[in-house]
């Protein structure tokens, strides 16, 4: 006990929650030896469990609490964490292969192997989701590696070797979620947290079949009260797991019916018949009887025959439809008279090759309580404790939005990892922008982004936290999905080209500066046109004579003639930058013409001559809203033009600039400009993300999460890895405000 006291802080508490009883074991490992500091077994007072599944959580929880209290009394120490194992009532297994390639030849470490295992488990989970044709949600309870490979060659141990690629074949085992939930609830009612969960045959095989024996084709059968769990080894590895829902309770129920006794008395009779020549019992009428053990053997013979037949058939099925070389039996149910002999006959192997495993496999296990006898019943409880040392860092159990999750721990798990494991949509984790609109301006791509949405609301045990908060075992996590912002809306007048591009003509010796027209998909559009996805926007670097007259709000006397650059022209002739126009024109009388956008929408399609002209240039602008009209008085012709003027386009923009080269005067009249609401200020931010220069635009302020709109990063590719987010080498928060020149890094933390 001195060693136990010295290693009190290293105690491991293993609990075998069986159909018939609960066995608690507390101990620690030193080298190859395991020291049991305390052990206690208590039977269920009622049939609170059937076939390895908890039916009465409250009663099982109270039994666990009594076992815990007894062990704490023996140790004079408090127990808070426990390791448990689940029976394979509806066991599912998936065998798969995965590989991991290094950038260059690398020495394989334990972390590399751990990462490879996690990839295998993750892949198996995806396969099971596709295959699952039942109503159950399945939960991974353990895995076993069949073979390891280095550069496609089989190795028994790959750690320490150099490799360019490592791979493995792995068996991953799953049970229905309700089986696991029942175990967790019962343990929780006893005031315990689950430190590790495994499968009962995985726990048993670690003790019953040492690795040296696994080169042989051997079956292990763990015969409990409600289920018989099976695993098969060959070529140094576990190759299969299985289960049948028949075990010791089948025999006990038979005795209950035949001898008219309660279940506890029948259990006593069954066990005594395997150890004594006679069995004494009292029936429900309070009459005491004494019978020879052979009588019980004869009664149970057919049921034992049925159970061993089922076990043998399952072993052959798992072993490729052929028998094994030997079989080991553990568990209390395997102690019934005739079990091993019948199983040997069904497997068609010599009877001496089927044996109970107890004392001979517990040689490296030392009990502080001298009265404890090394027995097959203790193999699984000891195995549960030892399994903690092998896989203690592999699992973290949490509840995510009501669903239990088991994650493969790399010591860096956060809430993001839990969300990805649960299949929570990636886009619902972070604020989502509304739909963007993409278009081109003069052939160059342009994008206007939607507004950002609200962040997801993340809570752990009712407390609001960050999405990067580390996971805490057995915590309750809830996430309310982030929202989507408003879709992008942009009009022509919001484009820079609309406010900055102009074109100048000389009309009767006067410089007239006009805004450039904008056409969308070949058609002229007004300034309030809402840009659509895929629009092709181009600025026109010309006016027609008619459009120029319309802009200046004058009436042309076509009979007097129009001269363009010294040549006769008409209302459809094209005018480019600095073209000289001479005409006879007069201003409209007050109130005769008034057209503006908002009252009328005038659209002009580009004519064929516009598309074919050789004098087109690449200058860019967009159509302006009329805020002023200009009247230029003719200096050559006093004749009035025709009163009938065709409606033209009324553009918007600044008042035309008029320069006078002679003493003649040009009269200009301008309406008061329309006051528009101020647009929110936006700015560009220049950062470096994953070694690439990126410009963020369209917002007043930028936070870290905005970078996911600009970088290509798949948030679903975790495979058990943690996400690393850094700003200037320091851990970043998703809502942290970005500054110009920040250096950002986002990547997966590899587990090596």
N, C-alpha and C positions, 0 to 999 in steps of 0.2 A: 504493500500500500504506500510505502515511502515514495516509490517512483510515481505513483498516481498523484500524490500530493504535489510533487515537484512539477508535474505536467498538467496541473488542473486547468491552466489557461489554454491547453491544447485539446481538451476533451471534445469528443465527437459523440453526439447523441443519435443513435439509430433506433427507429421504431418500426417493427414489423406488425402492421395492422392486418391481422388475418381474419378469416371468416369465423374461426372458433375462439381465438384468443389474441391478445396484444402482448408482444414481447418487446421490452425496452432494454437497450444495451448502451452503456456509456464507457468509453475507453479512449485510448490514444495509441499511436503507432510510433515505435522506435526501431528504425532499420526495417528488417523484415518481420519483426514480431509485433503483435497487437496485444495490448494489455487491457483487459476488461476490468474497470474499476468498480462497476456496479451493474447488476442485471436483475430484472424482475419481470414475471409473466403473470397476467391476469386474464381469466376467461370472461367472455361477454356473459352478462347475467341473463340476457335473452338472445334470440336470434336476430340481432340488430344488423347482421351482414349476411348476404346470400351470394354465393358464387363470386366471392371476392369484391363485391360492390356494397357500399354502405347503403342501408335502407333506412336506418334510424340514426340520423346524424347526432341528435342530442345524447342518446344512450352511448354511442361509440365515443363521443367527446368526453363524457363523464368517465368512461373506462380509461381513456388515454390520460385524463387528469389524475386519476388514482395511481396509474403507473408512474407518471411524472413525479407526483408527490413522494412516492416510495423511494424512487431513485435519488431525489433531492435529499431525502432523509439519510440515505446511505452515504451520500457524498458530502453532506453538509455544504452544499453549493446550489446556486440557483441555475435552472436550465431554461433557456429562452429559445434556442434554435434546434431544429430537429431534422434529420434526414429520413425520408420515407421511400417506400417502393409501392408500385401499383401492380395488381394482378392483371393478366391479359385476358379479360373477359371477352372483349371484342377487339382483339389485337389485329393491327394492320402493320405490315412491314413493306418497305420499299428498298430494293437494292439498286444502287446507281453507281456511276463512275464520274469523277471530276478530276481536273488537272489545273496546275498553277505554273505558269511560265515566268522565269526571271528575265530581266533585261540582259543580264550577262551571267556567266557561270558563278554560282553563289554557294557558300557553305550552308547547308540546311540546318535551321535551328528549331527548337521546340515551338517557337511562335509561328514559324512557317507551317509546321505540321498542324498546329491548332487552327490556323487560317484555312488550310486545306480541308480539315474536318468540318469547319463551319460552312464552307462552300458545298460540301457533300450534303449536309443537313438541309441547307437552303434549297438545293436542287431537288432533294427528295420531297420536300414539302410541296413544291410546285407540281411534281408528278402526281402526288396523292390528291391534290385539289382537282386535277384533270380526271383522275380515275374514280374518285369517290362517288359511288352510286347509292349511298345510304342517307338516312336522315341525320346522321351524327356529324358533329363538328369534331375533327380529330386533333389531338394534341400530342406533340412529340415528347416521349418520355425517355429516350436514350438512343444510342447508336453504337455500333461495333464495326471497326475497320476490318475488312476481309483481307485485303492485300495493299501494300504500298509499292510504288514504282518510282524509279529514278531513270529518266530518259527512256521510259517504256520498258525497263527491265525490273523484274520483281526483286524487292529487298525486304528482309524481315524487319529491319530498323533503318530508317533513312536519315536519322539525325546525325549530324557531323560529316556527312558525305557532301561532295561538291556535285552540283546539278544545274542543268539549264532548265529542266522541267521536272516537277514532281506530280504524282497523281495517285489516286487510290480508288479501290472498290469499297463501298461502305453499305452496311445494312442500317437503316433508320427505322425505329419502331414508334408506333402511334397508338394511342388509346382514345376512346370517346371523351369529350370534354367533361361530360357529367360524372364520369368515374373520378377524374382528377379533382373536379370541383367538390365532390363529396369528401374526399380525403382532406382537402384544404380547409373546408368548413369545420370538420371534426377536430382537426389539429388546432385551428384557430380558437375554437371554443375552450380548448384546454390551455389557452394562453401561450401557444407556441407559434413560432415563425418557421416556415419551411426553408431550410438551407440548401437542400438538394433533393431531387426526385429522380428515381430510376425505375426500371422494370424489375420485377422479382427474379426472373431467370438470369438477368444480367448480374444482379447482386449475388445470386447463388453460384453462378459459374466462376466468379472471381475467387471463390474459396474452394469449390468442389473440384474444379478441373484446372490445375496449374498450367501455365503456358507450355511447359515442357510436354504435357500430355496432349496438347491440342494438335499435334502433328497427326494424331490418330483419329480415325473416324468414330467419334464417341457421342452418345446422346446423354444429356442431363435431364432428369425428370424431377421437378419440384412438386411433390404431391401435397397439397394443402388440404383445407377442409372443403372449399368450394370449387377450386380449379386445379388442374394439373398443367403446369407451365413447362415447356420443353424448349431446349436449344440443342443444336448439333454442331460439332466441330470437325474440321478436316483440314489437312495441310497447314496447320499452325494457326487457324483462324476460326471464329464462329461463322458458320455459313448460313444459318437460318434460325428463326424463332417461331414458336407455335404454342397453341393452347387448346385444351379440351375442357368443357364445363362439367367435368365429373371428377370427384375426389372423395375424401374421407366422409363427408356428410351423407353421401349415398348409402354408405354402410350404417352410419349412425341412425338414419331414418328407418332403415330396415329393422334394426334392433328395437327401436321405439314401437313400431307397429306389432312386432311379433311378441315381445315380452310385456307390453303394456306398461312402459316406464316413460318418465319424462326425458327430454333431450339430454340433460346433463348426466343422468344416470346411464343412459345408453352410451354416451361418450366414455364414461368410466368403464363400462363393460367391454367396450371395443378395445381400449388400451390395455386393460387387465388381461384380456384373453391372449395378448401377444407376449405377456411376461410371466403368467402363472398357469398352473394346471387347472385351477378351478376359479370360478367367478361367483362372487356373492353380490346380490342386489336386492333392492326393495321396490316393488311395483307401486302403481298409483293407489292400490287398495291397502297399502301399508303392510303387505305380506312379504316376508323375506324368503329369498330362494338362494340355493347354491347349485350351480350347474357346472359340468366340465367345459373347459375352454373349447374342446373339439366341437361342441354343440354350436357355438357361435361361429366357428370356422365353416361348419357345414351350411349354416344359415346364410352366410355372406359369400359363399363360394361363387355363386352365379354372378353376383354383382361385381366381385373382384375380377371375374373372368371378363365381364363386359367392359370394365374400366381399362384393364390391361390391353384388351383388344383395340379399344379406341386409341390408347396411347401408342401402341405399336404401329397402327395404321398411320397416325400423324407423323411419327418418327420416319417411317419409310417415305411418306409424301415429301417431307422436308429434305430428305436425303437423296432425292432423285429417284424415287420409287424402288429403293433397295434398302436392305437392312444395314445396320451399323455393326462395327466390330465389338463394341461393348456399350454398356449403359450404367450410369450412376444414378442412384435414387436418393433424394433428400426430402426433408419435410416430414411432419408427423403422420400424414396419411400413408406414406410409404412403409410404415412400420407394421401395417396389418399383416396378419399371417398369410403366407402364400403369394404375396404381391410380386416379389422379385422373381420367384420361380415361374409364375404364370407369364410375366412379361418376357422372360427369356424364351419361353416356349413360343410365344407369339412372334418374337423377333427372329426365331429360328437360329439362336446362338446358344452355346453352352451355358448352363445355369450359373456357373461360377463367374461368367462375364457380366452378370447383372448383380450389383451389390449396393447396399445402403452405404452412404458416405457420412461419416460422423467424426469419431475421434481421430481417425487416421488423417483427415484433411484439416484438423484443428490443432496440429502439433505446434504451430507458431503462434497460437492464441493462448494467452495465460489469464486465468481467472483469479481475482482477488478473493472471491468466495469459494472456499475449498469444497463446499458441498455441491457445487454445480458440476453435473456430469456432462462431458462432451457428447453431444447427441445430434442426430440429423436435423432435429428441430431447430438447432441453433445456427445452422449453416447460413440461412438467409439473413437473420438479424445481424450476424457478424459481417456478412457481405455488404449489407446496406451501409454499415459504418466505413468499411474499406473503400467502397465506391466513392465516398466523399473525397478521399485523397486523390483519386484518379480523375474525377470530373467536377470537382467543387467549383472551379472557375467557369464552367461551361454555361451555367444557367442563371438567369434572373427571371423570376415570375412576377408579373404585374397584371392588373386589370386595366384594359383600355376600352373606354366607352362601353363598359359592361361585359366585355369579352376577355377571358383569361388568355394571357400570352406567355409563352416561354421563349426567352431570347438567349442567344448564345453569347455569353459575356466576354468582352475583350478589355474590360476595365475602363472603357471609354464610352459606354452606351449612354445616349441621351433620349429625350422624349421623341426626337425626330426618328430614331431607330425603331422605337415602339410603334410609331405611326406607320412607318413603312412596312414593318412586319405585319401589322393588322390590315394592310391594304388600304389605309386611309389615303384618299387622293392627294398626290403631291401638290397639285395646284390649290388645294384647300388648306394647306399649311401656312402659306404666305399670302400677303395682300395681293389681290389680282387686279391688274389694270383692265379697264374696259377694252373692247375691241378697237384695235388701231385701224387707221385707214392709210393705205399705200397707193401712191400715184406717181406720176412723173411730171417734172417741170422742164420743158425744153430738152426732153430726152434723159434727164438725170433723175434717178429715183429719189423719192421724198416720202417720209413717213411722219404721221402725226399720231402720237400715242394717246390711248384713253386715260381717264383719270384713275388714280390708284384706289383700291378698295380698303376695307378695314381689316386689320390683322386678326388671325385666329385667336380665340380666347382659350388659353391652356390652363388647366387646373390639376393640381396633385393633392389628393385628399382634401379637396375643397378650397385650396389656396391657389391664387393666381400666380403663375410662374412663367419664365421664359421657355421658349420651345427648345432651347439648348440646355435646359436643366438636366443634370445627371439623373439616371434612373435609380430609384430606391426599391429594393425587393419588396414585393407584396403591397405596393402602393396602388391607389385607385386614381387612374388618369382619365380625364375627360377633355375633349377638344371640340369646341364649336368652330365650324369651318369659317375660314376667312370669306370676305364678301368680294364681289366683282364691282369695280368702279364703273362710272358712266362711259359709254362708247365715245370715241373721238368724234368731234364735230369741227370742221374747218371750212371756211368760206374763202372765196377768191380774194376778198379784201384783206384777209389776214396774212396773205403771202407777202414776203418782202418785195418781190418783183412788182407787185401791184402799186406800192407806194413810191417806188424809186425810179421806174423806167419812164422816160418821156421821149418824144420825137418832135423835131422842130422843122417848120416849113416857112418859106417866104411867100406871103400873099400880098400882091400889089406892093412889094417892097417892104412889107412889115413882117418881122419875125413872129410867128405864132407857135408857141410851144404847147403840145398836146400830150395827154397820157397815151400810152400804148394800149391797144386792144388786147384782150385775152380770149383765146378760143379753146374750148374743151371738146376733145374728140372731133375736131373739125368744125365746131359750131361756136359762134360768139355767144358768151354768157355774161349776165350782169354781175355786179360786184357781190351781191348777196347769194350767189349760187353756192350751194352746199356740195363740197367735193365728195365724190363717190369712190369706192374701191376700184382701182385700176384705171382711173381717169388719166388721159394723156393731155396735159395742159401745155399750151405753147403761147408765147407772146408774138404778136404780129408787128412787124417793123414798117408797116405802110398803112395809109388811109386811102380810100377812094375819094375822088373830088366831092361826091355827094356826102360822104361821111364827114369830111372836113367842113363842108358848109353847114351840116347839121350841128357839129360841135360848136362852130362859131355862131350859130343861130342866125344865119343870113340866108337870103333868097337870091339864087343865081339867075341872071338873065342869059339863058342858054342861046337865045337868038343873037345876042351880041358876041357870042363866042367865048371859049375858054382856051387859054394858052398855057401849056405845061412845058417848062424848059424850052420855050421858043417854038413849040409845035402845037397844032390844034389838038384839043382833047375834048372829052365829054364827061358826064357825071360818073361814069364807071371807071375812068382812068385811074391808075395807081400812082400815089405820091409817096416817095421815100424821103429819108432824112435829107434836109437842105434842098429839096426840090423847090423850084420857083413857079408860082402859079399867078396868072393874071386873069381876072374876071371882072364882070360888071355885076355888082351885088348891092342889095339894100337890106337894112335890118327889118325884122317883123315889127309891126306896130304893137304897142303895149297891149297885153291881154290876148293877142291873136294866137300865139303859140306858147304853150307851156307843157313840157313833157319831162317827167322825172321818174326814176325808178321808185316803186312804191305806188305809183298811179298807173303806170303802164309798163309792160315788159316787151322791149323791142329786141328781137333776135335777128342777126344777119348771118346767113351761111356764107362760107367762103366760096366765091365763084371759081370757075375753072381757070380763069386767067390769073387768079391769085396763086393757085398751086403751080402754074407753069412759069411764072416770072423768073427771070435769071438774076434779078436784082435783090432777091430776098436775102436777108442777113440773119444772124443768130441772136440778135438783141432780144431781150426778154422783158415782158411786162404784162400786167393784167388790166382788165377793163376797170376804169374808175367810175365812181358815182358822181353825177354832176353836182357840184357845189357852186359853180359860177358859169354864166354864159357870156360869150364874148361877141361883140358886134364890131366888125371892121368895115368902115365906110369906104365905098369905092372912090378912087381918085381919078377915074378915067371916064365913067359913064354915069349920067344922071338919070337915065331912063329907068323907070320902075320895072321890076321883074314881074313875072306872072304871079297872080295872087294864089294860085293853086300850087302849094309845095307839098311834095310827097313826104310822109312821115319817115324819119330816119332814126338812127341810133342816138340815144342821149347818154353819153358816157359820164363817168364820175371822176373827180380828181381835183387837183389844184387849179386855180385860175390861170389861164394861159398867160405866159409872159409875152409882152409886146414891146419890140424895140423899133424906134422910128429913125430911119436913115435920112429922111428929108425933113423939111419944115412942115409937111402935111401931118395932121393929127389923126390919131386913131382913138376912137371912143371905146371905152370898156365899161361894162356894167356887171357887177358881181352881186349875187345873192349872198346873204349872211350864211356862213358855213354851218352845217348841222353838227350839234355837239354830240359826240358819241361817248358811251361809258368807257372809263379807262380800263384797258386790259391788264390782268395781273402780270406783274413783272416775272419774267423767266430768265434763267441764265444757263449757260453751258458750264459743265464741270469736267475737267480733264483728270482722269485717274489712270493707274496701271493695274489691270486685273489679270492675274496669272500670266504676267510678263507681256501683256498686250496693252497698247495704248487705246483707251476707250473714252469717247466723249458722251456724257450724259446730257440730255437736253429736254426742254419742255416743262420744267418745274422750277419753283422758287428755291426749294431745298431738297436734298437727296439723302436717303438713309441707306444703310448697308443692303437691305433686301432688294433695293432697286437694281442692283447689279445683275440679278437673275434674269432681268429683261434684256441684258446685253451680252451675257456669256452663255456658252453651251455647256450645261452641267446637268447630268441625269441624276436627280435625287432618288430614283428608285434602285440605283445600282450599289446599295450598301453592302450586301453580302456579309452582314455582321460587323462591318467596319463603321467607325465613327467619322462624322464630317468635321473637318478642321476649317475654321473661318478666322482669318487674321487680317488686321489692319495695321500696317507698318510693323509687322512682327508680333503684335499683341492680340490676344483673343478678342474677337469682335462680338458685339450684340447685334441682333438683326435690325434693331431700331436705331443704331448708332448713326449720328449725322456724319456725312462724308465731307471732306475738305479737298480743295484743289490740290492735286499732286499726290494724294494718298496712294499707297501701294497695297493692293488687296490680294490675298491668296485664299483660294477655296479648293480643297481636295479631300480625298478619302484617306484616313489614317490606316495604313497597312499594318497588319498584326505581326510584324517581325522586326 
